[in-house]
Amino acid sequence: MTAFFRKKAANAKDDILSGITVALALVPEAVAFAFVAGVDPLVGLYAAFMVGLVTSIFGGRPGMISGATGALAVVMVSLVAEGNAMGAEGENLGLYYLFATVILMGSIQMLAGIFKLGKFVRLIPHPVMMGFVNGLAIVIFLSQLNMFKDASGDWFTGPRLVTMLGLVLLTMGIMFFLPKLTKKLPEALIAIGAVSAIVILGNLDVATVGSFIRDGGGTGLEGGLPTFQWDIFSKVPFTWKTLEFIGPYAIILAAVGLIESLMTLNLVDELTETRGNANRECMAQGGANILTGFFGGMGGCAMIGQSLINIKSGGRKRLSGIVAASLLLVFILFAAGLIEQVPIAALVGVMFMVVIGTFAWSSFRILNKIPLSDVIVLVAVSALTVVFDLAIAVIAGVIISALVFSWENAKRIRARKRMKDDGTKIYEIWGPLFFGSIIAFNEKFDVKNDPEQVEIDFVESRVSDHSAIEAIYNLVLKYEEAGKKIKLKHLSEDCKVLLYKSSPKFKEVIVEAIDDPRYHLAEDPERFTKGLAEYNL
């Protein structure tokens, strides 16, 4: 019992210290993404607090961190701008249209959870996952380079650049060497604290969280509790025109948010060797976005950078995310002045270490060991993540993988031909019959020169889709038009039902064999697993 409580206490300590580290790293990220979206920094910070808190408590992946993200912010830019233009002269309504869109976005995400669409993330191939990780690491790296620019957008030069680089390298050095000395101290938090102390005590003139906010046009980190945005109901007209405007944005934001969240969930699953609940995460993300929309936040989703900081720092349970989100609110209410003194260089150093830990360096080693199609998918997803966004990259990667899979399977259709003693010609079909293999399937038959009796045996083939059924139907018609008798054998039950519906003539064509195959699509993994257990597999 004593050992049990000691383990619990150790886990709680790791989660709390990890939560503190994540909270410090969340501040500049949330502020930066708010600037990207064209809204006040507090809108980003409120989103990070509310989305982070709700998903930490109710989400399907303990240890995963959610908040305001750049993937969503880049979509919100035009939404806010168009919303501002829709108001009367001098009246900027973009913020209220943003809140309404986030609420609709959250509703769509909850529906995805209700209809259990989260399971489809399992269809994402490994090369897509690897490309996603590499592309996101590059995106995080490139986003941190902006911290080496001044308010006018010019790169640091001279002593200012040297100081910035020195502090970044010091942060990275502490994070690299400290775990070699002891694993009991959170290296990221120690690095941030040490570098902050050097900057404050040495009175160094470097960019801090406070100067970063002011350079972006903000007034500071200090604020009050988030309040219910009653103005949404008076500022945003509940009309069909409004839905036409915010609907497409809400769908895109919901898709991007869920894809990034579920991909991050999968990555954290691999790192922790545990299993999260994708559908529960969809529900939590949706509920969090509905709440943050009503209470003045810009919405959000899972953040891979902060999630990796949390996992690397020892955060495994829901407590780490709760601490991180709660501390954000504490910073806003009571510790704004203190947090504004944290140097940006320390946070950049932490993010650079995250980039190094995120990038799948093994992908270089396996490039010449995996199929060329997988290499193309990996590189394409990485490039598209950098050039466009995560959603486009992942969807494109899945489509490319699916097309390659279809092409490879289309080449596997075979037909073994033999003759019976009574002169009947047998075609034994091997391989999957689907839309991609129809042409090759049709080329196997010689309707004109075949004998009067023909039998097609599908025992080693899987009839997969409507295109395949249509091909069988057309083949039967060709043989009948040629005045020849054809029999179909070993078709699956679902295929036979569809053929019977298409034409009564198949009652005479299909041979009802005792050993007909019984295979069906495994719609639910739990049902599939239960079926295997019944057969002791």
PEWO-V348024 format. One record per pair of residues at least 24 apart in sequence whose C-alpha atoms are under 10 Angstrom apart, sorted by sequence separation. I is the first residue (numbers start at 1). J is the second residue. D is the distance in whole Angstrom. If there is no record, write none. Layout:
I	J	D
I	J	D
//
This chain:
44	68	6
167	191	10
170	194	9
171	195	7
258	282	7
261	285	8
376	400	9
377	401	7
409	433	9
410	434	8
413	437	7
485	509	8
486	510	9
487	511	6
488	512	9
489	513	7
490	514	9
491	515	10
492	516	6
493	517	8
494	518	9
23	48	9
43	68	9
44	69	9
76	101	9
170	195	8
171	196	10
257	282	9
376	401	9
409	434	9
410	435	8
411	436	9
412	437	8
413	438	9
415	440	10
425	450	7
433	458	10
454	479	9
488	513	10
490	515	7
491	516	6
492	517	5
493	518	7
494	519	9
23	49	9
76	102	10
374	400	9
406	432	10
410	436	5
411	437	7
413	439	10
414	440	8
415	441	8
424	450	9
425	451	7
432	458	10
453	479	10
469	495	7
473	499	7
489	515	10
490	516	5
491	517	7
492	518	6
493	519	8
494	520	8
168	195	9
258	285	8
373	400	9
374	401	8
377	404	10
409	436	8
410	437	4
413	440	7
414	441	8
417	444	9
424	451	7
425	452	9
426	453	9
427	454	8
428	455	9
429	456	7
430	457	9
431	458	9
441	468	9
452	479	9
468	495	9
469	496	9
472	499	9
489	516	8
490	517	6
491	518	9
492	519	7
493	520	9
167	195	7
254	282	10
257	285	8
258	286	9
373	401	8
406	434	9
408	436	9
409	437	7
410	438	8
412	440	9
413	441	7
415	443	10
416	444	9
417	445	10
423	451	7
424	452	7
425	453	6
426	454	6
427	455	6
428	456	6
429	457	6
430	458	7
431	459	10
432	460	9
433	461	7
434	462	8
435	463	10
447	475	9
463	491	8
470	498	10
490	518	10
492	520	9
44	73	10
167	196	9
257	286	9
406	435	9
407	436	7
408	437	10
410	439	9
411	440	8
412	441	10
415	444	6
423	452	8
424	453	5
425	454	5
426	455	5
427	456	5
428	457	5
429	458	5
430	459	8
431	460	7
432	461	5
433	462	6
434	463	6
435	464	8
438	467	8
442	471	8
447	476	10
450	479	9
461	490	9
462	491	8
463	492	8
466	495	9
469	498	8
470	499	9
473	502	8
476	505	10
374	404	9
406	436	6
407	437	8
410	440	8
411	441	10
414	444	8
415	445	9
423	453	7
424	454	5
425	455	6
426	456	6
427	457	6
428	458	6
429	459	7
430	460	5
431	461	5
432	462	5
433	463	5
434	464	5
435	465	7
437	467	10
438	468	7
441	471	8
442	472	9
445	475	9
448	478	9
452	482	9
453	483	10
454	484	8
455	485	8
456	486	8
457	487	8
458	488	8
459	489	7
460	490	9
461	491	9
462	492	8
464	494	10
465	495	9
469	499	7
473	503	9
476	506	9
167	198	9
254	285	9
373	404	7
405	436	10
406	437	8
410	441	9
413	444	9
422	453	9
423	454	9
424	455	7
425	456	8
426	457	7
427	458	9
428	459	8
429	460	6
430	461	5
431	462	7
432	463	6
433	464	6
434	465	6
435	466	8
436	467	9
437	468	8
438	469	10
441	472	9
447	478	7
448	479	8
452	483	8
453	484	6
454	485	6
455	486	6
456	487	6
457	488	6
458	489	6
459	490	5
460	491	10
461	492	10
463	494	9
464	495	9
167	199	9
254	286	8
373	405	9
419	451	10
428	460	8
429	461	6
430	462	8
431	463	9
432	464	7
433	465	8
434	466	8
435	467	5
436	468	9
438	470	9
439	471	9
442	474	10
447	479	6
450	482	10
452	484	5
453	485	5
454	486	5
455	487	5
456	488	5
457	489	5
458	490	5
459	491	7
463	495	7
466	498	9
470	502	9
36	69	10
37	70	9
403	436	9
420	453	10
428	461	9
429	462	9
432	465	10
434	467	6
435	468	6
438	471	7
442	475	8
446	479	10
447	480	10
451	484	8
452	485	6
453	486	6
454	487	6
455	488	6
456	489	6
457	490	6
458	491	6
459	492	9
462	495	10
469	502	10
473	506	9
476	509	8
34	68	8
36	70	8
39	73	10
420	454	10
433	467	9
434	468	5
435	469	10
438	472	9
441	475	10
447	481	10
448	482	7
450	484	9
451	485	9
452	486	8
453	487	8
454	488	9
455	489	7
456	490	9
457	491	8
458	492	9
33	68	7
34	69	9
37	72	8
38	73	9
254	289	10
419	454	9
420	455	10
433	468	6
434	469	8
435	470	10
447	482	7
456	491	10
32	68	9
33	69	6
34	70	9
36	72	10
37	73	5
38	74	10
268	304	9
419	455	10
432	468	9
433	469	9
434	470	10
435	471	9
448	484	10
30	67	7
31	68	9
32	69	9
33	70	5
36	73	6
37	74	6
39	76	10
264	301	10
265	302	8
267	304	9
271	308	9
434	471	9
447	484	9
29	67	9
30	68	6
32	70	8
33	71	9
35	73	9
36	74	7
37	75	8
38	76	8
39	77	9
264	302	7
265	303	10
433	471	9
26	65	10
29	68	8
30	69	7
33	72	9
34	73	7
36	75	10
37	76	5
38	77	6
167	206	10
261	300	10
262	301	10
263	302	9
264	303	7
265	304	9
268	307	8
272	311	8
417	456	9
433	472	10
26	66	10
29	69	8
30	70	9
33	73	6
34	74	10
36	76	8
37	77	5
38	78	9
261	301	6
262	302	8
264	304	6
267	307	10
268	308	8
271	311	8
26	67	8
29	70	8
32	73	9
33	74	8
36	77	7
37	78	8
38	79	10
39	80	8
163	204	9
164	205	10
260	301	7
261	302	5
263	304	9
264	305	9
267	308	9
271	312	9
309	350	8
415	456	9
416	457	10
23	65	10
26	68	9
34	76	10
35	77	9
37	79	9
38	80	7
163	205	9
164	206	7
257	299	9
258	300	10
259	301	9
260	302	6
261	303	7
265	307	9
309	351	8
312	354	9
415	457	9
22	65	8
30	73	10
33	76	10
34	77	10
37	80	7
38	81	8
163	206	8
164	207	8
257	300	7
258	301	7
259	302	9
260	303	8
261	304	8
264	307	8
268	311	8
308	351	10
415	458	10
19	63	10
37	81	9
160	204	10
256	300	10
257	301	5
258	302	8
260	304	8
264	308	9
272	316	8
306	350	10
309	353	9
18	63	10
160	205	8
161	206	9
256	301	9
257	302	7
305	350	10
306	351	9
309	354	7
312	357	9
415	460	10
19	65	9
160	206	7
253	299	9
254	300	10
257	303	10
305	351	7
308	354	7
414	460	10
415	461	10
160	207	9
253	300	9
254	301	9
305	352	10
307	354	10
308	355	9
414	461	9
15	63	9
253	301	10
268	316	10
305	353	10
306	354	8
309	357	9
413	461	8
305	354	6
308	357	8
309	358	10
304	354	9
305	355	8
308	358	8
43	95	9
305	357	10
305	358	8
304	358	9
455	509	9
456	510	10
457	511	10
39	94	9
40	95	9
455	510	10
456	511	10
462	517	9
38	94	9
39	95	7
455	511	9
459	515	9
461	517	10
464	520	10
38	95	9
150	207	9
459	516	7
460	517	9
462	519	9
464	521	9
37	95	10
149	207	10
458	516	9
459	517	7
39	98	10
148	207	9
458	517	9
147	207	8
151	211	10
426	486	10
37	98	10
151	212	8
232	293	9
424	485	10
425	486	10
426	487	10
427	488	10
428	489	9
150	212	9
232	294	8
424	486	10
151	214	9
152	215	9
228	291	9
229	292	10
231	294	10
151	215	6
228	292	9
229	293	8
230	294	8
232	296	10
147	212	9
150	215	8
151	216	7
227	292	10
228	293	9
229	294	6
230	295	9
151	217	10
226	292	9
228	294	6
229	295	6
230	296	10
227	294	8
228	295	5
229	296	6
226	294	10
227	295	5
228	296	7
229	297	10
70	139	10
226	295	6
227	296	7
70	140	10
225	295	10
226	296	7
227	297	10
226	297	8
70	143	9
267	358	10
226	329	9
225	329	8
224	329	9
225	330	10
223	329	9
224	330	10
222	329	10
225	332	8
222	330	10
223	331	9
224	332	7
225	333	7
222	331	8
223	332	5
224	333	6
221	331	8
222	332	5
223	333	6
224	334	9
32	143	10
221	332	6
222	333	6
223	334	9
220	332	9
221	333	9
222	334	8
221	334	10
222	335	8
223	336	8
29	143	10
221	335	9
222	336	5
29	144	10
221	336	5
222	337	8
220	336	8
221	337	8
220	337	9
221	339	8
222	340	10
221	340	7
220	340	8
188	309	8
188	310	10
188	312	9
189	313	9
187	312	9
188	313	7
186	312	9
187	313	7
210	336	9
186	313	6
209	336	10
210	337	8
213	340	9
263	390	10
132	260	9
185	313	9
186	314	8
209	337	10
210	338	9
212	340	9
184	313	10
185	314	10
209	338	10
210	339	8
211	340	8
99	229	9
133	263	9
183	313	10
184	314	10
209	339	7
210	340	4
211	341	9
260	390	7
132	263	8
133	264	9
183	314	10
208	339	9
209	340	5
210	341	6
211	342	10
212	343	10
259	390	8
260	391	7
263	394	9
100	232	7
132	264	10
208	340	6
209	341	6
210	342	8
211	343	9
212	344	8
259	391	6
96	229	9
99	232	7
100	233	9
207	340	10
208	341	6
209	342	6
210	343	9
211	344	9
256	389	8
257	390	9
258	391	9
259	392	10
96	230	10
98	232	10
129	263	7
133	267	8
207	341	9
208	342	5
209	343	6
210	344	9
256	390	7
257	391	9
260	394	9
96	231	8
97	232	8
128	263	10
129	264	10
206	341	10
207	342	9
208	343	4
209	344	6
256	391	5
259	394	8
96	232	6
100	236	8
206	342	10
207	343	6
208	344	5
209	345	10
255	391	7
256	392	9
259	395	9
95	232	9
96	233	9
99	236	10
121	258	10
129	266	9
130	267	10
206	343	7
207	344	6
208	345	8
96	234	10
97	235	8
98	236	10
100	238	10
121	259	8
129	267	8
205	343	10
206	344	8
207	345	7
208	346	9
209	347	9
253	391	10
256	394	10
93	232	9
96	235	7
97	236	6
104	243	9
124	263	9
204	343	10
206	345	8
208	347	10
252	391	9
95	235	10
96	236	7
97	237	10
118	258	8
122	262	9
94	235	10
101	242	10
105	246	9
109	250	10
118	259	9
121	262	7
122	263	9
200	341	8
93	235	7
94	236	10
100	242	10
101	243	9
104	246	8
105	247	8
108	250	8
109	251	9
112	254	9
120	262	10
121	263	7
199	341	9
200	342	9
92	235	10
93	236	8
100	243	10
104	247	8
105	248	10
107	250	9
108	251	7
112	255	10
119	262	9
196	339	10
199	342	8
200	343	9
91	235	10
101	245	9
102	246	9
105	249	8
106	250	8
107	251	10
109	253	10
110	254	10
118	262	7
121	265	10
122	266	9
197	341	10
199	343	7
97	242	9
101	246	6
104	249	9
105	250	4
106	251	10
108	253	10
109	254	6
113	258	10
121	266	8
196	341	7
197	342	9
198	343	10
100	246	8
101	247	7
104	250	6
105	251	6
108	254	6
109	255	8
112	258	9
196	342	5
197	343	10
199	345	10
100	247	10
101	248	9
102	249	9
103	250	8
104	251	8
105	252	8
106	253	9
107	254	9
108	255	9
195	342	8
196	343	6
199	346	10
87	235	9
97	245	9
98	246	8
101	249	7
102	250	7
105	253	6
106	254	7
109	257	9
195	343	8
196	344	9
87	236	10
97	246	7
101	250	5
102	251	10
104	253	10
105	254	5
109	258	7
193	342	8
195	344	10
196	345	9
100	250	9
101	251	9
104	254	9
105	255	9
192	342	8
193	343	10
195	345	8
196	346	7
98	249	9
102	253	8
106	257	10
192	343	8
195	346	6
196	347	10
98	250	9
101	253	9
102	254	9
105	257	9
192	344	10
194	346	9
195	347	10
83	236	10
101	254	10
192	345	9
193	346	9
192	346	5
191	346	7
192	347	7
122	278	10
191	347	9
192	348	10
121	278	8
189	346	10
192	349	9
119	277	9
120	278	9
188	346	9
189	347	10
191	349	9
192	350	8
118	277	8
119	278	6
120	279	10
188	347	9
191	350	8
118	278	5
119	279	7
117	278	8
118	279	5
188	349	9
189	350	9
83	245	9
116	278	8
117	279	7
118	280	8
188	350	6
25	188	10
82	245	9
83	246	9
116	279	5
118	281	8
187	350	9
188	351	10
24	188	10
25	189	10
115	279	8
116	280	9
118	282	7
140	304	10
21	186	8
24	189	9
113	278	8
114	279	7
117	282	8
118	283	10
140	305	8
188	353	9
20	186	10
21	187	9
22	188	9
79	245	9
113	279	5
114	280	9
116	282	9
21	188	6
22	189	9
25	192	9
79	246	8
112	279	8
113	280	6
116	283	9
137	304	9
17	185	9
18	186	7
20	188	10
21	189	5
24	192	9
111	279	10
112	280	10
113	281	8
114	282	8
136	304	8
137	305	8
17	186	7
18	187	10
20	189	7
21	190	9
110	279	9
113	282	5
114	283	7
136	305	9
14	184	9
18	188	9
19	189	10
21	191	10
79	249	7
109	279	10
110	280	9
112	282	6
113	283	5
13	184	10
14	185	9
17	188	10
18	189	8
21	192	8
78	249	9
79	250	10
110	281	9
111	282	8
112	283	8
113	284	9
133	304	9
14	186	8
17	189	8
21	193	10
41	213	7
109	281	9
110	282	6
111	283	8
113	285	9
17	190	10
40	213	10
41	214	10
76	249	8
109	282	6
110	283	5
113	286	8
10	184	10
75	249	7
76	250	10
108	282	9
109	283	7
110	284	7
112	286	9
171	345	8
172	346	8
175	349	9
41	216	9
75	250	10
108	283	10
109	284	9
110	285	7
111	286	8
168	343	10
170	345	9
171	346	6
172	347	10
174	349	10
175	350	8
40	216	10
41	217	9
42	218	9
45	221	9
50	226	9
106	282	9
107	283	9
109	285	7
110	286	5
167	343	9
168	344	9
169	345	9
170	346	8
171	347	8
172	348	9
173	349	9
174	350	10
40	217	8
41	218	6
42	219	10
46	223	10
49	226	10
75	252	8
76	253	8
106	283	9
109	286	5
110	287	7
167	344	9
168	345	5
169	346	9
171	348	9
172	349	5
176	353	8
31	209	9
35	213	9
40	218	7
41	219	9
42	220	9
45	223	10
46	224	10
75	253	7
106	284	9
107	285	10
108	286	7
109	287	8
110	288	10
167	345	6
168	346	6
171	349	5
172	350	7
175	353	8
39	218	10
40	219	9
41	220	8
42	221	7
46	225	9
47	226	10
74	253	10
106	285	7
107	286	6
108	287	10
109	288	10
110	289	10
164	343	9
166	345	9
167	346	7
168	347	8
169	348	10
170	349	8
171	350	7
172	351	9
28	208	9
32	212	9
36	216	10
41	221	8
42	222	8
46	226	7
72	252	9
73	253	9
105	285	10
106	286	4
107	287	7
109	289	9
110	290	9
164	344	9
165	345	8
167	347	10
168	348	6
169	349	7
172	352	8
173	353	9
28	209	6
31	212	9
32	213	8
35	216	7
42	223	7
45	226	10
46	227	10
72	253	6
75	256	9
105	286	7
106	287	6
107	288	10
109	290	10
164	345	6
167	348	9
168	349	5
169	350	10
171	352	10
172	353	6
27	209	8
28	210	9
31	213	7
34	216	10
35	217	8
42	224	9
71	253	9
72	254	9
104	286	9
105	287	10
106	288	7
107	289	8
108	290	10
163	345	9
164	346	9
167	349	8
168	350	8
171	353	9
172	354	10
35	218	9
43	226	9
72	255	10
103	286	8
106	289	5
107	290	7
165	348	10
166	349	10
168	351	10
169	352	9
28	212	8
32	216	8
42	226	9
72	256	7
102	286	9
103	287	9
105	289	7
106	290	5
164	348	10
165	349	9
168	352	9
24	209	10
28	213	8
31	216	9
71	256	7
72	257	7
103	288	9
104	289	9
105	290	8
106	291	8
164	349	10
27	213	10
71	257	8
102	288	10
103	289	6
104	290	7
106	292	9
31	218	9
102	289	6
103	290	4
106	293	9
69	257	9
72	260	10
101	289	10
102	290	7
103	291	7
105	293	9
71	260	8
101	290	9
102	291	9
103	292	8
104	293	9
31	221	9
99	289	9
100	290	9
102	292	8
103	293	5
69	260	10
99	290	9
102	293	5
103	294	7
99	291	10
101	293	8
102	294	9
99	292	8
100	293	7
106	299	8
27	221	9
99	293	5
100	294	8
102	296	10
105	299	9
106	300	10
66	261	8
98	293	8
99	294	7
102	297	8
103	298	10
65	261	9
97	293	10
99	295	8
102	298	7
103	299	8
148	344	9
64	261	9
96	293	9
99	296	7
101	298	9
102	299	6
147	344	7
148	345	9
66	264	10
96	294	10
98	296	9
99	297	7
100	298	10
101	299	9
102	300	9
147	345	8
65	264	9
98	297	9
99	298	7
61	261	10
64	264	8
65	265	10
96	296	9
98	298	7
99	299	8
144	344	10
147	347	10
148	348	10
61	262	9
64	265	7
95	296	9
98	299	9
144	345	10
147	348	8
60	262	10
63	265	10
95	297	10
61	264	10
62	265	9
64	267	10
95	298	9
144	347	9
145	348	9
61	265	6
64	268	7
144	348	6
60	265	8
61	266	9
63	268	8
64	269	10
143	348	10
144	349	9
62	268	9
63	269	10
61	268	8
62	269	10
141	348	9
144	351	8
145	352	10
61	269	8
143	351	10
144	352	8
63	272	9
141	351	8
142	352	10
140	351	7
141	352	6
62	274	10
64	276	10
140	352	8
141	353	10
61	274	9
62	275	10
141	354	9
61	275	8
62	276	8
137	351	10
140	354	9
141	355	6
60	275	9
61	276	5
62	277	10
137	352	9
140	355	7
141	356	9
60	276	5
61	277	6
139	355	9
59	276	9
60	277	4
61	278	8
137	354	8
138	355	7
59	277	8
60	278	6
67	285	10
137	355	5
138	356	10
140	358	10
59	278	9
60	279	7
61	280	9
62	281	10
66	285	9
136	355	8
137	356	8
59	279	9
60	280	5
61	281	7
137	357	9
138	358	9
59	280	6
60	281	4
67	288	10
134	355	9
137	358	6
138	359	8
58	280	8
59	281	5
60	282	8
66	288	10
67	289	10
76	298	9
133	355	10
136	358	8
137	359	6
58	281	8
59	282	8
60	283	9
76	299	10
135	358	10
136	359	8
137	360	9
59	283	8
60	284	8
134	358	7
135	359	8
55	280	10
56	281	10
58	283	8
59	284	5
60	285	10
73	298	8
133	358	7
134	359	5
135	360	10
55	281	7
58	284	6
59	285	7
72	298	9
73	299	9
133	359	6
134	360	6
55	282	9
57	284	9
58	285	9
72	299	8
73	300	9
132	359	10
133	360	7
134	361	8
55	283	9
56	284	9
59	287	10
72	300	7
131	359	9
132	360	10
55	284	5
56	285	10
58	287	9
59	288	10
68	297	9
69	298	9
71	300	9
72	301	8
130	359	9
131	360	8
134	363	9
54	284	7
55	285	6
58	288	9
68	298	7
69	299	8
70	300	9
71	301	9
130	360	7
54	285	8
55	286	9
67	298	9
68	299	6
69	300	6
70	301	10
129	360	10
130	361	10
54	286	10
55	287	8
67	299	8
68	300	4
69	301	7
71	303	10
130	362	10
131	363	9
51	284	9
52	285	9
54	287	8
55	288	7
66	299	10
67	300	5
68	301	7
69	302	8
70	303	9
130	363	8
51	285	7
54	288	6
55	289	10
66	300	7
67	301	6
68	302	8
69	303	7
51	286	9
53	288	8
54	289	9
66	301	5
67	302	6
68	303	8
69	304	10
51	287	9
52	288	8
65	301	9
66	302	4
67	303	7
127	363	9
51	288	5
54	291	9
65	302	6
66	303	5
50	288	7
51	289	6
54	292	10
64	302	7
65	303	6
66	304	8
50	289	8
51	290	9
64	303	8
65	304	8
66	305	10
67	306	9
51	291	8
64	304	8
65	305	9
66	306	8
47	288	9
50	291	7
51	292	7
65	306	6
66	307	8
47	289	8
50	292	6
64	306	8
65	307	5
49	292	9
50	293	10
64	307	5
65	308	9
127	370	10
131	374	10
135	378	9
139	382	10
47	291	9
48	292	9
63	307	7
64	308	8
65	309	9
131	375	9
134	378	9
135	379	9
138	382	8
139	383	10
142	386	9
47	292	6
50	295	9
63	308	9
64	309	10
65	310	8
131	376	10
133	378	10
134	379	9
135	380	9
136	381	10
137	382	9
138	383	9
46	292	7
47	293	8
50	296	10
51	297	9
55	301	9
64	310	8
65	311	10
127	373	9
128	374	8
131	377	7
132	378	8
135	381	7
136	382	8
139	385	8
140	386	9
46	293	10
50	297	8
51	298	10
55	302	9
63	310	7
64	311	8
127	374	6
128	375	10
130	377	9
131	378	4
132	379	9
134	381	9
135	382	4
136	383	10
138	385	9
139	386	6
47	295	9
49	297	9
51	299	7
52	300	9
63	311	7
126	374	9
127	375	7
128	376	10
129	377	10
130	378	6
131	379	6
132	380	10
133	381	9
134	382	6
135	383	6
137	385	10
138	386	7
139	387	9
43	292	9
46	295	8
47	296	8
48	297	8
50	299	9
51	300	6
52	301	8
125	374	9
127	376	9
128	377	6
129	378	8
130	379	9
131	380	7
132	381	6
133	382	8
134	383	9
135	384	8
136	385	7
137	386	9
43	293	10
46	296	7
47	297	4
48	298	9
50	300	9
51	301	7
52	302	8
127	377	6
128	378	6
131	381	5
132	382	6
135	385	5
136	386	7
139	389	9
45	296	10
46	297	5
47	298	6
48	299	8
51	302	9
52	303	10
63	314	9
64	315	9
126	377	10
127	378	5
128	379	9
130	381	9
131	382	5
132	383	9
134	385	9
135	386	6
43	295	9
44	296	9
45	297	8
46	298	8
47	299	5
48	300	7
63	315	6
64	316	8
125	377	9
126	378	9
127	379	9
128	380	9
129	381	9
130	382	8
131	383	8
132	384	9
133	385	9
134	386	9
135	387	9
43	296	6
44	297	6
45	298	9
46	299	9
47	300	7
48	301	9
62	315	9
63	316	5
64	317	9
65	318	9
125	378	10
127	380	10
128	381	6
129	382	10
131	384	9
132	385	7
136	389	9
42	296	9
43	297	5
44	298	6
47	301	10
62	316	6
63	317	5
64	318	8
127	381	8
128	382	8
131	385	8
132	386	10
135	389	9
136	390	8
42	297	8
43	298	6
44	299	8
61	316	9
62	317	5
63	318	6
65	320	9
66	321	8
127	382	10
135	390	8
41	297	10
42	298	9
43	299	9
44	300	9
61	317	9
62	318	5
63	319	8
64	320	9
65	321	6
40	297	10
41	298	10
61	318	8
62	319	8
63	320	6
64	321	7
65	322	9
39	297	10
40	298	10
60	318	10
62	320	8
63	321	6
66	324	10
67	325	9
132	390	7
135	393	9
39	298	8
59	318	9
62	321	8
63	322	10
65	324	8
66	325	9
132	391	10
57	317	10
58	318	9
65	325	9
37	298	9
56	317	9
57	318	6
132	393	8
56	318	5
57	319	8
131	393	9
132	394	7
34	297	10
55	318	9
56	319	8
131	394	9
34	298	8
56	320	8
57	321	8
33	298	9
53	318	9
56	321	5
57	322	7
128	393	8
129	394	8
132	397	9
53	319	10
55	321	8
56	322	6
128	394	7
131	397	9
54	321	9
55	322	9
56	323	9
128	395	9
30	298	10
53	321	7
54	322	8
56	324	9
128	396	9
129	397	9
52	321	7
53	322	5
56	325	9
125	394	10
128	397	6
129	398	10
30	300	10
52	322	7
53	323	8
55	325	10
124	394	8
127	397	8
128	398	7
52	323	10
53	324	8
54	325	9
124	395	9
127	398	9
49	321	10
52	324	8
53	325	5
125	397	8
128	400	10
49	322	9
52	325	5
53	326	7
124	397	8
125	398	7
128	401	8
51	325	8
52	326	9
124	398	6
127	401	9
49	324	8
50	325	7
123	398	8
124	399	10
126	401	10
48	324	9
49	325	5
50	326	9
52	328	10
125	401	7
26	303	10
29	306	10
48	325	7
49	326	7
124	401	9
125	402	9
47	325	10
48	326	10
49	327	8
50	328	10
124	402	10
26	305	10
46	325	9
49	328	6
50	329	9
123	402	10
25	305	9
26	306	7
45	325	10
48	328	8
49	329	6
25	306	7
48	329	9
49	330	10
46	328	8
22	305	10
23	306	9
45	328	7
46	329	8
49	332	10
22	306	6
25	309	9
45	329	8
21	306	9
22	307	8
22	308	10
45	331	10
46	332	9
19	306	10
22	309	7
23	310	10
45	332	8
21	309	8
22	310	6
21	310	8
19	309	9
20	310	9
42	332	8
18	309	8
19	310	7
22	313	9
18	310	6
21	313	8
17	310	9
18	311	8
22	315	10
18	312	8
19	313	9
15	310	8
18	313	5
19	314	9
14	310	10
15	311	9
17	313	8
18	314	6
19	315	7
14	311	10
16	313	10
17	314	8
18	315	5
23	320	10
15	313	8
16	314	9
17	315	8
18	316	9
22	320	9
23	321	9
26	324	8
14	313	7
15	314	6
16	315	8
19	318	10
21	320	10
22	321	8
25	324	10
26	325	9
14	314	5
15	315	4
19	319	8
20	320	8
23	323	8
24	324	8
13	314	9
14	315	6
15	316	7
16	317	10
18	319	10
19	320	5
20	321	9
22	323	9
23	324	5
27	328	7
12	314	10
13	315	9
14	316	8
15	317	7
18	320	6
19	321	6
21	323	10
22	324	6
23	325	7
26	328	8
11	314	8
12	315	9
14	317	9
15	318	8
16	319	7
17	320	8
18	321	9
19	322	7
20	323	7
21	324	8
22	325	9
23	326	8
24	327	9
11	315	8
12	316	9
15	319	6
16	320	6
19	323	5
20	324	6
23	327	6
24	328	8
27	331	9
11	316	8
12	317	8
14	319	10
15	320	4
16	321	9
18	323	9
19	324	4
20	325	9
22	327	9
23	328	6
27	332	10
11	317	8
12	318	10
13	319	10
14	320	8
15	321	8
16	322	9
17	323	9
18	324	8
19	325	8
20	326	10
22	328	10
23	329	10
12	319	7
13	320	9
15	322	9
16	323	6
17	324	9
19	326	9
20	327	7
24	331	9
11	319	9
12	320	8
15	323	8
16	324	8
19	327	8
20	328	9
23	331	9
11	320	10
15	324	9
27	339	9
28	340	10
27	340	9
71	385	10
75	389	10
24	339	8
74	389	9
28	344	8
71	388	10
72	389	9
24	342	9
29	347	10
71	389	7
25	344	10
28	347	8
70	389	9
71	390	7
27	347	10
28	348	10
71	391	9
25	346	9
26	347	9
25	347	6
24	347	8
25	348	9
25	350	8
21	347	10
25	351	8
21	350	10
119	524	9
119	525	9
//
